[in-house]
Amino acid sequence: MLAGKLFKVNTKERFQSLAEKLASFKVVQEDPESKINLTIEFSITSVTDNDLIGTIYWDKIIYLGTKDGKKPNVSTVSIPIFFKMVNEIMFLFILAKKPLANYMANEISKALFIRPGFVVEARVQPPVFLNYYQQSLDETRVAYFDQVDIPNVNVLALYGDMLSQTDLFKEYQDHGLLWYIVVKAKNINQIIGLTRNCVITMFSKGTLDDLVRYVFSEVAPLVLENIK
């Protein structure tokens, strides 16, 4: 299973400039408990006029059991990142689960622009998300609704085939907004989970190239619908 999150980058800078900033960025911080120095730095794999591919190397402390008790050790996590221009808007896809992707988005914003706030969530508006769902009706497996107006109910969920044809789907649509779907992405023939804030999970045995292609060819255009 591969998972990541898509962000929007509020800048007009060229990718070569961003690559130079990332390549020169390195932060070393002392872990307060173990007193071990931990590093965040970037490696650039490729850069063109239209995209940038790299890796974040992030140190974290893990504790290993020994005969003398647990000992702290440094584990370095490699996190692939992909920048791409889509219709003159810059997007960033971070291959990590949502909490870590959010943290790294802020680190990238600080590395490029000194402070957080330039790398922001890429969001799909509810009507656009519903329309995308309706275009994938035959392949929809799961549907979640949020912002539910029923007291003490936070989320409504449906599982199964042909969900849109059920009375429950229509009833849930009256009480909340479609938030999360699991569909078979037509362009890459893979089972994909997608939320309105662009958390993307590939459940089937596709490749990273498949996932990245889906993110920029299908998800980014949904976000751009917000900007029209």
C-alpha positions as CSV (number, residue, x, y, z in Angstrom):
1,M,0.0,0.0,0.0
2,L,1.3,3.4,-1.0
3,A,0.0,6.6,0.6
4,G,0.7,10.3,0.3
5,K,-0.8,13.8,0.3
6,L,-1.0,16.5,-2.3
7,F,-0.3,20.2,-1.5
8,K,-0.4,23.5,-3.3
9,V,2.7,25.7,-3.3
10,N,2.0,29.4,-3.4
11,T,5.0,30.6,-5.4
12,K,6.1,31.7,-8.9
13,E,9.7,30.8,-8.4
14,R,11.4,28.5,-10.9
15,F,12.1,24.9,-10.0
16,Q,15.9,25.5,-10.4
17,S,15.8,28.1,-7.7
18,L,13.7,25.8,-5.4
19,A,16.1,22.9,-6.0
20,E,19.1,25.1,-5.0
21,K,17.3,26.2,-1.8
22,L,16.4,22.6,-0.8
23,A,19.8,21.2,-1.6
24,S,21.5,23.7,0.7
25,F,19.0,23.3,3.5
26,K,20.0,21.3,6.6
27,V,18.7,21.5,10.1
28,V,20.4,19.8,13.0
29,Q,18.5,19.6,16.3
30,E,19.3,17.9,19.6
31,D,16.7,15.4,20.8
32,P,15.9,16.6,24.3
33,E,15.7,13.1,25.8
34,S,18.6,11.3,24.3
35,K,20.8,14.4,23.5
36,I,21.5,12.9,20.1
37,N,21.7,15.3,17.1
38,L,19.0,14.7,14.5
39,T,19.0,16.1,11.0
40,I,16.5,17.0,8.3
41,E,18.0,17.5,4.8
42,F,17.1,17.2,1.1
43,S,18.5,15.4,-1.9
44,I,17.5,16.5,-5.4
45,T,17.1,13.7,-8.0
46,S,16.0,15.7,-11.0
47,V,14.8,19.2,-11.9
48,T,13.3,20.6,-15.1
49,D,11.3,23.6,-16.0
50,N,8.1,21.7,-15.2
51,D,8.9,19.5,-12.2
52,L,11.3,18.7,-9.4
53,I,11.9,15.3,-7.8
54,G,13.7,14.7,-4.5
55,T,13.9,13.0,-1.2
56,I,13.7,14.2,2.4
57,Y,16.1,12.5,4.8
58,W,14.6,12.8,8.3
59,D,16.3,11.4,11.4
60,K,14.2,10.2,14.3
61,I,15.0,8.3,17.5
62,I,14.0,4.7,17.9
63,Y,14.7,2.6,21.1
64,L,16.1,-0.9,20.8
65,G,16.0,-3.4,23.5
66,T,19.4,-4.7,24.8
67,K,20.4,-6.7,27.9
68,D,21.1,-3.3,29.6
69,G,17.6,-1.9,28.7
70,K,16.4,0.2,25.9
71,K,19.0,2.2,24.0
72,P,18.3,5.2,21.7
73,N,19.4,4.9,18.1
74,V,19.0,7.1,15.0
75,S,16.8,5.9,12.2
76,T,16.7,7.9,9.0
77,V,13.5,7.9,7.1
78,S,13.5,8.6,3.3
79,I,10.5,10.5,2.1
80,P,10.1,11.0,-1.7
81,I,8.7,14.4,-2.8
82,F,7.4,15.4,-6.2
83,F,6.8,19.0,-7.4
84,K,5.0,19.7,-10.6
85,M,3.4,22.5,-12.5
86,V,-0.2,21.8,-13.6
87,N,-1.9,24.7,-15.5
88,E,0.5,27.2,-14.1
89,I,-0.2,26.1,-10.5
90,M,2.6,24.4,-8.5
91,F,1.7,21.2,-6.7
92,L,3.7,19.1,-4.2
93,F,3.1,15.4,-3.5
94,I,4.7,14.0,-0.4
95,L,4.8,10.2,-0.2
96,A,4.0,9.8,3.5
97,K,0.9,9.2,5.7
98,K,-1.1,12.4,6.5
99,P,0.5,13.4,9.9
100,L,4.0,13.1,8.6
101,A,3.1,14.6,5.2
102,N,1.7,17.6,7.0
103,Y,4.8,18.0,9.1
104,M,7.1,17.7,6.1
105,A,5.0,20.2,4.2
106,N,5.7,22.8,6.9
107,E,9.4,21.9,6.9
108,I,9.5,22.3,3.1
109,S,7.8,25.7,3.4
110,K,10.4,26.8,6.0
111,A,13.3,25.5,3.8
112,L,12.0,27.4,0.7
113,F,10.3,30.5,2.2
114,I,11.7,30.8,5.8
115,R,8.3,30.2,7.4
116,P,5.2,27.9,7.1
117,G,2.2,29.0,5.1
118,F,3.5,28.8,1.5
119,V,2.8,25.1,1.2
120,V,-0.9,24.6,1.9
121,E,-3.5,21.9,1.6
122,A,-4.8,21.2,-1.8
123,R,-8.6,20.9,-1.4
124,V,-11.4,19.7,-3.7
125,Q,-14.7,21.5,-3.4
126,P,-17.6,19.3,-2.4
127,P,-19.5,19.7,-5.7
128,V,-16.4,18.8,-7.7
129,F,-15.7,15.8,-5.5
130,L,-19.3,14.6,-5.9
131,N,-19.0,15.0,-9.7
132,Y,-15.8,13.0,-9.7
133,Y,-17.5,10.3,-7.7
134,Q,-20.5,10.3,-10.1
135,Q,-18.1,9.8,-13.0
136,S,-16.7,6.7,-11.3
137,L,-20.0,5.1,-10.2
138,D,-19.4,1.7,-11.6
139,E,-16.1,1.4,-9.7
140,T,-16.9,2.9,-6.3
141,R,-16.4,0.7,-3.3
142,V,-16.6,3.0,-0.3
143,A,-18.2,6.4,0.4
144,Y,-17.8,8.4,3.6
145,F,-19.7,11.6,4.5
146,D,-18.5,14.3,6.9
147,Q,-20.1,17.6,8.3
148,V,-23.1,15.5,9.2
149,D,-26.1,17.4,10.6
150,I,-27.4,14.5,12.7
151,P,-26.6,15.2,16.4
152,N,-23.7,13.1,17.8
153,V,-23.0,11.6,14.4
154,N,-19.6,12.7,13.0
155,V,-19.3,10.4,9.9
156,L,-21.6,8.3,7.8
157,A,-20.2,5.4,5.8
158,L,-21.3,3.1,3.0
159,Y,-19.6,0.0,1.6
160,G,-20.5,-2.1,-1.4
161,D,-21.2,-2.0,-5.2
162,M,-23.4,0.6,-6.9
163,L,-23.6,2.8,-3.8
164,S,-25.2,5.7,-5.6
165,Q,-28.2,3.6,-6.5
166,T,-29.1,3.0,-2.8
167,D,-31.7,5.0,-0.9
168,L,-29.2,5.3,1.9
169,F,-26.7,7.1,-0.3
170,K,-29.3,9.7,-1.2
171,E,-30.3,10.0,2.4
172,Y,-26.7,10.4,3.6
173,Q,-26.2,13.0,0.9
174,D,-29.0,15.1,2.4
175,H,-27.3,15.0,5.8
176,G,-23.6,15.4,5.0
177,L,-20.9,16.1,2.4
178,L,-19.0,13.3,0.5
179,W,-15.6,13.2,2.1
180,Y,-13.8,10.0,1.2
181,I,-14.2,7.5,-1.6
182,V,-12.5,4.3,-2.7
183,V,-12.6,3.9,-6.5
184,K,-10.9,2.1,-9.3
185,A,-8.9,4.8,-11.0
186,K,-9.4,4.4,-14.8
187,N,-6.2,6.0,-16.0
188,I,-4.0,3.6,-14.0
189,N,-6.4,0.7,-13.3
190,Q,-5.7,0.7,-9.6
191,I,-7.8,0.8,-6.5
192,I,-7.4,4.3,-4.9
193,G,-8.7,6.0,-1.8
194,L,-9.2,9.8,-2.0
195,T,-10.3,12.5,0.4
196,R,-11.4,16.0,-0.3
197,N,-8.2,17.3,1.2
198,C,-6.2,15.2,-1.2
199,V,-4.9,12.3,1.0
200,I,-4.4,9.5,-1.6
201,T,-3.9,5.8,-0.9
202,M,-3.2,3.1,-3.4
203,F,-4.5,-0.2,-2.1
204,S,-3.7,-2.4,-5.1
205,K,-0.2,-3.5,-6.2
206,G,0.6,-0.6,-8.4
207,T,3.9,1.2,-8.6
208,L,5.0,4.6,-7.3
209,D,5.0,5.9,-10.9
210,D,1.3,4.8,-11.1
211,L,0.4,6.7,-8.0
212,V,2.3,9.9,-9.0
213,R,0.7,9.8,-12.5
214,Y,-2.7,9.5,-10.9
215,V,-2.0,12.4,-8.5
216,F,-1.0,14.9,-11.1
217,S,-3.3,13.8,-14.0
218,E,-6.5,13.2,-12.0
219,V,-6.4,14.8,-8.5
220,A,-4.6,18.1,-9.3
221,P,-7.2,19.0,-12.0
222,L,-9.9,18.5,-9.4
223,V,-8.2,21.0,-7.2
224,L,-7.9,23.4,-10.1
225,E,-11.7,23.4,-10.4
226,N,-11.7,25.4,-7.2
227,I,-9.6,28.1,-8.8
228,K,-11.6,28.7,-12.0
